[in-house]
Amino acid sequence: MSPVLRLSGITKRFGPLVANDAISFELARGEVVALLGENGAGKTTLMNILFGHYVADEGTVEVSGKPLPSGDPSAAIGSGIGMVHQHFTLADNLTVLENIALGTQGLRSWKLDRLGARERIEKMSWEYGLAVDPKAQVSSLSVGERQRVEILKALYRDARILILDEPTAVLTPAETDALFATLKLLVGQGLSIIFISHKLNEVMAVSDRVLVLRAGRLTGERVTAETNRAELAALMVGQEVEQASVPPSEPGPLQFVLNAVSTIRRGAGVSLDRISLSLRGGQITGLAGVSGNGQAALAALISGTEAPASGEIIVRGAAVHDWSPRAALAAGIARIPEDRHAVGTIADMSVTENVIAERYRTPRFSRRGFLDWAAARGFAQQIIADYDVKCPSPEARIRLLSGGNMQKLILGRALDPDPTVILANQPTRGLDVGAVGYVHRKLVEARERGAAILLISEDLEEILALSDRIIVMSKGRLSPSSARGERSVRELGELMAGHGMEAA
């Protein structure tokens, strides 16, 4: 059978940068191909060309043997290509039906055929195990339900090729299992899938073939049944990837305690509901949970950008009553923020300015009210060297760095000098397997030096690999902690979904 998709010699340049270099591959009907690669390897650029957002400088795309017009998303959709982005593109104030049917009728159609649309959505929901109420408002849906809507939206437009970009990034284990069951049904019906993920265990579980991009080139292709995670990781980064070793540790003294703390709800966010948390030196405490269940409020509280409405904060045995970012820094709390672009850095400031941003008033970088630029540049150069940051110079604008290199700078800023408490909020989000391993090793080294670390992550595999103790957050509440291995993945997943939290 002829392939449903053929990319031939796709090349895309951005000035001197070659983002895609003569990439060619085919996709068969009913096949799942996983696309792997480091950050900046060219995956997103290639998918944007396929979906019509970018125009290739060279090469062609064919769908079912017919050339696909360049730079035309409507032509891509009309040819049967659908894409589900990692960050959902749904209108919260509309219903499921309205989101799915939006844009499917011509300009001359003044009224939506709601009955016909609802019947078709219900039929597809039943056929593919994508249970969702067409009348429900999207704002009321869980993360897993929203993803089902995104998939139904593509299927409603008769997609025959489905691109899934990091589809499990915000799902519980149970929701991930349900997604994979749905993908199996879709493939059985003849749908072809391009699966983009950093999670190698999922790639091994769901794909038929794996394509590896490195520095814009297609450098490896493997049949999934004939490879393994270690080989794929090595293909991605060009060498064997060293994983962090986490030996058992003896917990040290209490460094940070929250005692029955609640916070004020901000907008649509989830507030904290009388939570208690203890962080000990020489220990990594992993916080698992589905996105939007109060992790942001907890991170803001620990870093001092949010003050408690009630309850008590205790740092090294002493209660703190005037809690602020300055108080948190003075207490030895370092943070690796969730969003390195919006919160962790200032895009148009230099690397040097960013690495001293949280401590420019300290004696290390200030002399009689003036910045000591020599000391600041020396600190930036030290981080660049120690953390292997790919950076033109300390004076370069930080927005010019890749996500992985930006994260290394934030990591170096947080870990020097040795902090008492480290708030690591989604520290490896969006990073490739090589950068993930590097960040993990640095966190374990900090633990060995006696730091108390709170690891907040939506990646349950990361939590299980690094944590000495594990807690789960759901709807602003915390479960009791458990030792690594004490609770099964399914039990943790149930807590993440809110089941059993009442008893907790």
Secondary structure as a PSIPRED ss2 file (coil, helix, strand):
# PSIPRED VFORMAT (PSIPRED V4.0)

   1 M C   1.000  0.000  0.000
   2 S C   1.000  0.000  0.000
   3 P C   1.000  0.000  0.000
   4 V C   1.000  0.000  0.000
   5 L E   0.000  0.000  1.000
   6 R E   0.000  0.000  1.000
   7 L E   0.000  0.000  1.000
   8 S E   0.000  0.000  1.000
   9 G E   0.000  0.000  1.000
  10 I E   0.000  0.000  1.000
  11 T E   0.000  0.000  1.000
  12 K E   0.000  0.000  1.000
  13 R E   0.000  0.000  1.000
  14 F E   0.000  0.000  1.000
  15 G C   1.000  0.000  0.000
  16 P C   1.000  0.000  0.000
  17 L E   0.000  0.000  1.000
  18 V E   0.000  0.000  1.000
  19 A E   0.000  0.000  1.000
  20 N E   0.000  0.000  1.000
  21 D E   0.000  0.000  1.000
  22 A E   0.000  0.000  1.000
  23 I E   0.000  0.000  1.000
  24 S E   0.000  0.000  1.000
  25 F E   0.000  0.000  1.000
  26 E E   0.000  0.000  1.000
  27 L E   0.000  0.000  1.000
  28 A C   1.000  0.000  0.000
  29 R C   1.000  0.000  0.000
  30 G C   1.000  0.000  0.000
  31 E C   1.000  0.000  0.000
  32 V E   0.000  0.000  1.000
  33 V E   0.000  0.000  1.000
  34 A E   0.000  0.000  1.000
  35 L E   0.000  0.000  1.000
  36 L E   0.000  0.000  1.000
  37 G E   0.000  0.000  1.000
  38 E C   1.000  0.000  0.000
  39 N C   1.000  0.000  0.000
  40 G C   1.000  0.000  0.000
  41 A C   1.000  0.000  0.000
  42 G C   1.000  0.000  0.000
  43 K H   0.000  1.000  0.000
  44 T H   0.000  1.000  0.000
  45 T H   0.000  1.000  0.000
  46 L H   0.000  1.000  0.000
  47 M H   0.000  1.000  0.000
  48 N H   0.000  1.000  0.000
  49 I H   0.000  1.000  0.000
  50 L H   0.000  1.000  0.000
  51 F C   1.000  0.000  0.000
  52 G C   1.000  0.000  0.000
  53 H C   1.000  0.000  0.000
  54 Y C   1.000  0.000  0.000
  55 V C   1.000  0.000  0.000
  56 A C   1.000  0.000  0.000
  57 D C   1.000  0.000  0.000
  58 E E   0.000  0.000  1.000
  59 G E   0.000  0.000  1.000
  60 T E   0.000  0.000  1.000
  61 V E   0.000  0.000  1.000
  62 E E   0.000  0.000  1.000
  63 V E   0.000  0.000  1.000
  64 S C   1.000  0.000  0.000
  65 G C   1.000  0.000  0.000
  66 K E   0.000  0.000  1.000
  67 P E   0.000  0.000  1.000
  68 L C   1.000  0.000  0.000
  69 P C   1.000  0.000  0.000
  70 S C   1.000  0.000  0.000
  71 G C   1.000  0.000  0.000
  72 D C   1.000  0.000  0.000
  73 P H   0.000  1.000  0.000
  74 S H   0.000  1.000  0.000
  75 A H   0.000  1.000  0.000
  76 A H   0.000  1.000  0.000
  77 I H   0.000  1.000  0.000
  78 G H   0.000  1.000  0.000
  79 S C   1.000  0.000  0.000
  80 G C   1.000  0.000  0.000
  81 I E   0.000  0.000  1.000
  82 G E   0.000  0.000  1.000
  83 M E   0.000  0.000  1.000
  84 V E   0.000  0.000  1.000
  85 H C   1.000  0.000  0.000
  86 Q C   1.000  0.000  0.000
  87 H C   1.000  0.000  0.000
  88 F C   1.000  0.000  0.000
  89 T C   1.000  0.000  0.000
  90 L C   1.000  0.000  0.000
  91 A C   1.000  0.000  0.000
  92 D C   1.000  0.000  0.000
  93 N C   1.000  0.000  0.000
  94 L C   1.000  0.000  0.000
  95 T E   0.000  0.000  1.000
  96 V H   0.000  1.000  0.000
  97 L H   0.000  1.000  0.000
  98 E H   0.000  1.000  0.000
  99 N H   0.000  1.000  0.000
 100 I H   0.000  1.000  0.000
 101 A H   0.000  1.000  0.000
 102 L C   1.000  0.000  0.000
 103 G C   1.000  0.000  0.000
 104 T C   1.000  0.000  0.000
 105 Q C   1.000  0.000  0.000
 106 G C   1.000  0.000  0.000
 107 L C   1.000  0.000  0.000
 108 R C   1.000  0.000  0.000
 109 S C   1.000  0.000  0.000
 110 W C   1.000  0.000  0.000
 111 K C   1.000  0.000  0.000
 112 L C   1.000  0.000  0.000
 113 D C   1.000  0.000  0.000
 114 R H   0.000  1.000  0.000
 115 L H   0.000  1.000  0.000
 116 G H   0.000  1.000  0.000
 117 A H   0.000  1.000  0.000
 118 R H   0.000  1.000  0.000
 119 E H   0.000  1.000  0.000
 120 R H   0.000  1.000  0.000
 121 I H   0.000  1.000  0.000
 122 E H   0.000  1.000  0.000
 123 K H   0.000  1.000  0.000
 124 M H   0.000  1.000  0.000
 125 S H   0.000  1.000  0.000
 126 W H   0.000  1.000  0.000
 127 E H   0.000  1.000  0.000
 128 Y H   0.000  1.000  0.000
 129 G C   1.000  0.000  0.000
 130 L C   1.000  0.000  0.000
 131 A C   1.000  0.000  0.000
 132 V C   1.000  0.000  0.000
 133 D C   1.000  0.000  0.000
 134 P C   1.000  0.000  0.000
 135 K C   1.000  0.000  0.000
 136 A C   1.000  0.000  0.000
 137 Q E   0.000  0.000  1.000
 138 V H   0.000  1.000  0.000
 139 S H   0.000  1.000  0.000
 140 S H   0.000  1.000  0.000
 141 L C   1.000  0.000  0.000
 142 S C   1.000  0.000  0.000
 143 V H   0.000  1.000  0.000
 144 G H   0.000  1.000  0.000
 145 E H   0.000  1.000  0.000
 146 R H   0.000  1.000  0.000
 147 Q H   0.000  1.000  0.000
 148 R H   0.000  1.000  0.000
 149 V H   0.000  1.000  0.000
 150 E H   0.000  1.000  0.000
 151 I H   0.000  1.000  0.000
 152 L H   0.000  1.000  0.000
 153 K H   0.000  1.000  0.000
 154 A H   0.000  1.000  0.000
 155 L H   0.000  1.000  0.000
 156 Y H   0.000  1.000  0.000
 157 R C   1.000  0.000  0.000
 158 D C   1.000  0.000  0.000
 159 A C   1.000  0.000  0.000
 160 R C   1.000  0.000  0.000
 161 I E   0.000  0.000  1.000
 162 L E   0.000  0.000  1.000
 163 I E   0.000  0.000  1.000
 164 L E   0.000  0.000  1.000
 165 D E   0.000  0.000  1.000
 166 E C   1.000  0.000  0.000
 167 P C   1.000  0.000  0.000
 168 T C   1.000  0.000  0.000
 169 A C   1.000  0.000  0.000
 170 V C   1.000  0.000  0.000
 171 L C   1.000  0.000  0.000
 172 T C   1.000  0.000  0.000
 173 P H   0.000  1.000  0.000
 174 A H   0.000  1.000  0.000
 175 E H   0.000  1.000  0.000
 176 T H   0.000  1.000  0.000
 177 D H   0.000  1.000  0.000
 178 A H   0.000  1.000  0.000
 179 L H   0.000  1.000  0.000
 180 F H   0.000  1.000  0.000
 181 A H   0.000  1.000  0.000
 182 T H   0.000  1.000  0.000
 183 L H   0.000  1.000  0.000
 184 K H   0.000  1.000  0.000
 185 L H   0.000  1.000  0.000
 186 L H   0.000  1.000  0.000
 187 V H   0.000  1.000  0.000
 188 G H   0.000  1.000  0.000
 189 Q C   1.000  0.000  0.000
 190 G C   1.000  0.000  0.000
 191 L C   1.000  0.000  0.000
 192 S E   0.000  0.000  1.000
 193 I E   0.000  0.000  1.000
 194 I E   0.000  0.000  1.000
 195 F E   0.000  0.000  1.000
 196 I E   0.000  0.000  1.000
 197 S C   1.000  0.000  0.000
 198 H C   1.000  0.000  0.000
 199 K C   1.000  0.000  0.000
 200 L H   0.000  1.000  0.000
 201 N H   0.000  1.000  0.000
 202 E H   0.000  1.000  0.000
 203 V H   0.000  1.000  0.000
 204 M H   0.000  1.000  0.000
 205 A H   0.000  1.000  0.000
 206 V H   0.000  1.000  0.000
 207 S C   1.000  0.000  0.000
 208 D C   1.000  0.000  0.000
 209 R E   0.000  0.000  1.000
 210 V E   0.000  0.000  1.000
 211 L E   0.000  0.000  1.000
 212 V E   0.000  0.000  1.000
 213 L E   0.000  0.000  1.000
 214 R E   0.000  0.000  1.000
 215 A C   1.000  0.000  0.000
 216 G C   1.000  0.000  0.000
 217 R E   0.000  0.000  1.000
 218 L E   0.000  0.000  1.000
 219 T E   0.000  0.000  1.000
 220 G E   0.000  0.000  1.000
 221 E E   0.000  0.000  1.000
 222 R E   0.000  0.000  1.000
 223 V E   0.000  0.000  1.000
 224 T H   0.000  1.000  0.000
 225 A H   0.000  1.000  0.000
 226 E H   0.000  1.000  0.000
 227 T C   1.000  0.000  0.000
 228 N C   1.000  0.000  0.000
 229 R H   0.000  1.000  0.000
 230 A H   0.000  1.000  0.000
 231 E H   0.000  1.000  0.000
 232 L H   0.000  1.000  0.000
 233 A H   0.000  1.000  0.000
 234 A H   0.000  1.000  0.000
 235 L H   0.000  1.000  0.000
 236 M H   0.000  1.000  0.000
 237 V H   0.000  1.000  0.000
 238 G C   1.000  0.000  0.000
 239 Q C   1.000  0.000  0.000
 240 E C   1.000  0.000  0.000
 241 V C   1.000  0.000  0.000
 242 E C   1.000  0.000  0.000
 243 Q C   1.000  0.000  0.000
 244 A C   1.000  0.000  0.000
 245 S C   1.000  0.000  0.000
 246 V C   1.000  0.000  0.000
 247 P C   1.000  0.000  0.000
 248 P C   1.000  0.000  0.000
 249 S C   1.000  0.000  0.000
 250 E C   1.000  0.000  0.000
 251 P C   1.000  0.000  0.000
 252 G C   1.000  0.000  0.000
 253 P C   1.000  0.000  0.000
 254 L E   0.000  0.000  1.000
 255 Q E   0.000  0.000  1.000
 256 F E   0.000  0.000  1.000
 257 V E   0.000  0.000  1.000
 258 L E   0.000  0.000  1.000
 259 N E   0.000  0.000  1.000
 260 A E   0.000  0.000  1.000
 261 V E   0.000  0.000  1.000
 262 S E   0.000  0.000  1.000
 263 T C   1.000  0.000  0.000
 264 I C   1.000  0.000  0.000
 265 R C   1.000  0.000  0.000
 266 R C   1.000  0.000  0.000
 267 G C   1.000  0.000  0.000
 268 A C   1.000  0.000  0.000
 269 G C   1.000  0.000  0.000
 270 V C   1.000  0.000  0.000
 271 S C   1.000  0.000  0.000
 272 L C   1.000  0.000  0.000
 273 D C   1.000  0.000  0.000
 274 R C   1.000  0.000  0.000
 275 I E   0.000  0.000  1.000
 276 S E   0.000  0.000  1.000
 277 L E   0.000  0.000  1.000
 278 S E   0.000  0.000  1.000
 279 L E   0.000  0.000  1.000
 280 R E   0.000  0.000  1.000
 281 G C   1.000  0.000  0.000
 282 G C   1.000  0.000  0.000
 283 Q E   0.000  0.000  1.000
 284 I E   0.000  0.000  1.000
 285 T E   0.000  0.000  1.000
 286 G E   0.000  0.000  1.000
 287 L E   0.000  0.000  1.000
 288 A E   0.000  0.000  1.000
 289 G C   1.000  0.000  0.000
 290 V C   1.000  0.000  0.000
 291 S C   1.000  0.000  0.000
 292 G C   1.000  0.000  0.000
 293 N C   1.000  0.000  0.000
 294 G C   1.000  0.000  0.000
 295 Q H   0.000  1.000  0.000
 296 A H   0.000  1.000  0.000
 297 A H   0.000  1.000  0.000
 298 L H   0.000  1.000  0.000
 299 A H   0.000  1.000  0.000
 300 A H   0.000  1.000  0.000
 301 L H   0.000  1.000  0.000
 302 I H   0.000  1.000  0.000
 303 S H   0.000  1.000  0.000
 304 G C   1.000  0.000  0.000
 305 T C   1.000  0.000  0.000
 306 E C   1.000  0.000  0.000
 307 A C   1.000  0.000  0.000
 308 P C   1.000  0.000  0.000
 309 A C   1.000  0.000  0.000
 310 S E   0.000  0.000  1.000
 311 G E   0.000  0.000  1.000
 312 E E   0.000  0.000  1.000
 313 I E   0.000  0.000  1.000
 314 I E   0.000  0.000  1.000
 315 V E   0.000  0.000  1.000
 316 R C   1.000  0.000  0.000
 317 G C   1.000  0.000  0.000
 318 A E   0.000  0.000  1.000
 319 A E   0.000  0.000  1.000
 320 V E   0.000  0.000  1.000
 321 H C   1.000  0.000  0.000
 322 D C   1.000  0.000  0.000
 323 W C   1.000  0.000  0.000
 324 S C   1.000  0.000  0.000
 325 P H   0.000  1.000  0.000
 326 R H   0.000  1.000  0.000
 327 A H   0.000  1.000  0.000
 328 A H   0.000  1.000  0.000
 329 L H   0.000  1.000  0.000
 330 A H   0.000  1.000  0.000
 331 A C   1.000  0.000  0.000
 332 G C   1.000  0.000  0.000
 333 I E   0.000  0.000  1.000
 334 A E   0.000  0.000  1.000
 335 R E   0.000  0.000  1.000
 336 I E   0.000  0.000  1.000
 337 P C   1.000  0.000  0.000
 338 E C   1.000  0.000  0.000
 339 D C   1.000  0.000  0.000
 340 R H   0.000  1.000  0.000
 341 H H   0.000  1.000  0.000
 342 A H   0.000  1.000  0.000
 343 V H   0.000  1.000  0.000
 344 G H   0.000  1.000  0.000
 345 T C   1.000  0.000  0.000
 346 I C   1.000  0.000  0.000
 347 A C   1.000  0.000  0.000
 348 D C   1.000  0.000  0.000
 349 M C   1.000  0.000  0.000
 350 S E   0.000  0.000  1.000
 351 V H   0.000  1.000  0.000
 352 T H   0.000  1.000  0.000
 353 E H   0.000  1.000  0.000
 354 N H   0.000  1.000  0.000
 355 V H   0.000  1.000  0.000
 356 I C   1.000  0.000  0.000
 357 A C   1.000  0.000  0.000
 358 E C   1.000  0.000  0.000
 359 R C   1.000  0.000  0.000
 360 Y C   1.000  0.000  0.000
 361 R C   1.000  0.000  0.000
 362 T C   1.000  0.000  0.000
 363 P C   1.000  0.000  0.000
 364 R C   1.000  0.000  0.000
 365 F C   1.000  0.000  0.000
 366 S E   0.000  0.000  1.000
 367 R E   0.000  0.000  1.000
 368 R C   1.000  0.000  0.000
 369 G C   1.000  0.000  0.000
 370 F E   0.000  0.000  1.000
 371 L E   0.000  0.000  1.000
 372 D C   1.000  0.000  0.000
 373 W H   0.000  1.000  0.000
 374 A H   0.000  1.000  0.000
 375 A H   0.000  1.000  0.000
 376 A H   0.000  1.000  0.000
 377 R H   0.000  1.000  0.000
 378 G H   0.000  1.000  0.000
 379 F H   0.000  1.000  0.000
 380 A H   0.000  1.000  0.000
 381 Q H   0.000  1.000  0.000
 382 Q H   0.000  1.000  0.000
 383 I H   0.000  1.000  0.000
 384 I H   0.000  1.000  0.000
 385 A H   0.000  1.000  0.000
 386 D H   0.000  1.000  0.000
 387 Y C   1.000  0.000  0.000
 388 D C   1.000  0.000  0.000
 389 V C   1.000  0.000  0.000
 390 K C   1.000  0.000  0.000
 391 C C   1.000  0.000  0.000
 392 P C   1.000  0.000  0.000
 393 S C   1.000  0.000  0.000
 394 P C   1.000  0.000  0.000
 395 E C   1.000  0.000  0.000
 396 A C   1.000  0.000  0.000
 397 R E   0.000  0.000  1.000
 398 I H   0.000  1.000  0.000
 399 R H   0.000  1.000  0.000
 400 L H   0.000  1.000  0.000
 401 L C   1.000  0.000  0.000
 402 S C   1.000  0.000  0.000
 403 G H   0.000  1.000  0.000
 404 G H   0.000  1.000  0.000
 405 N H   0.000  1.000  0.000
 406 M H   0.000  1.000  0.000
 407 Q H   0.000  1.000  0.000
 408 K H   0.000  1.000  0.000
 409 L H   0.000  1.000  0.000
 410 I H   0.000  1.000  0.000
 411 L H   0.000  1.000  0.000
 412 G H   0.000  1.000  0.000
 413 R H   0.000  1.000  0.000
 414 A H   0.000  1.000  0.000
 415 L H   0.000  1.000  0.000
 416 D C   1.000  0.000  0.000
 417 P C   1.000  0.000  0.000
 418 D C   1.000  0.000  0.000
 419 P C   1.000  0.000  0.000
 420 T C   1.000  0.000  0.000
 421 V E   0.000  0.000  1.000
 422 I E   0.000  0.000  1.000
 423 L E   0.000  0.000  1.000
 424 A E   0.000  0.000  1.000
 425 N E   0.000  0.000  1.000
 426 Q C   1.000  0.000  0.000
 427 P C   1.000  0.000  0.000
 428 T C   1.000  0.000  0.000
 429 R C   1.000  0.000  0.000
 430 G C   1.000  0.000  0.000
 431 L C   1.000  0.000  0.000
 432 D C   1.000  0.000  0.000
 433 V H   0.000  1.000  0.000
 434 G H   0.000  1.000  0.000
 435 A H   0.000  1.000  0.000
 436 V H   0.000  1.000  0.000
 437 G H   0.000  1.000  0.000
 438 Y H   0.000  1.000  0.000
 439 V H   0.000  1.000  0.000
 440 H H   0.000  1.000  0.000
 441 R H   0.000  1.000  0.000
 442 K H   0.000  1.000  0.000
 443 L H   0.000  1.000  0.000
 444 V H   0.000  1.000  0.000
 445 E H   0.000  1.000  0.000
 446 A H   0.000  1.000  0.000
 447 R H   0.000  1.000  0.000
 448 E H   0.000  1.000  0.000
 449 R C   1.000  0.000  0.000
 450 G C   1.000  0.000  0.000
 451 A C   1.000  0.000  0.000
 452 A E   0.000  0.000  1.000
 453 I E   0.000  0.000  1.000
 454 L E   0.000  0.000  1.000
 455 L E   0.000  0.000  1.000
 456 I E   0.000  0.000  1.000
 457 S C   1.000  0.000  0.000
 458 E C   1.000  0.000  0.000
 459 D C   1.000  0.000  0.000
 460 L H   0.000  1.000  0.000
 461 E H   0.000  1.000  0.000
 462 E H   0.000  1.000  0.000
 463 I H   0.000  1.000  0.000
 464 L H   0.000  1.000  0.000
 465 A H   0.000  1.000  0.000
 466 L H   0.000  1.000  0.000
 467 S C   1.000  0.000  0.000
 468 D C   1.000  0.000  0.000
 469 R E   0.000  0.000  1.000
 470 I E   0.000  0.000  1.000
 471 I E   0.000  0.000  1.000
 472 V E   0.000  0.000  1.000
 473 M E   0.000  0.000  1.000
 474 S E   0.000  0.000  1.000
 475 K C   1.000  0.000  0.000
 476 G C   1.000  0.000  0.000
 477 R E   0.000  0.000  1.000
 478 L E   0.000  0.000  1.000
 479 S C   1.000  0.000  0.000
 480 P C   1.000  0.000  0.000
 481 S C   1.000  0.000  0.000
 482 S E   0.000  0.000  1.000
 483 A E   0.000  0.000  1.000
 484 R C   1.000  0.000  0.000
 485 G C   1.000  0.000  0.000
 486 E C   1.000  0.000  0.000
 487 R C   1.000  0.000  0.000
 488 S C   1.000  0.000  0.000
 489 V H   0.000  1.000  0.000
 490 R H   0.000  1.000  0.000
 491 E H   0.000  1.000  0.000
 492 L H   0.000  1.000  0.000
 493 G H   0.000  1.000  0.000
 494 E H   0.000  1.000  0.000
 495 L H   0.000  1.000  0.000
 496 M H   0.000  1.000  0.000
 497 A C   1.000  0.000  0.000
 498 G C   1.000  0.000  0.000
 499 H C   1.000  0.000  0.000
 500 G C   1.000  0.000  0.000
 501 M C   1.000  0.000  0.000
 502 E C   1.000  0.000  0.000
 503 A C   1.000  0.000  0.000
 504 A C   1.000  0.000  0.000
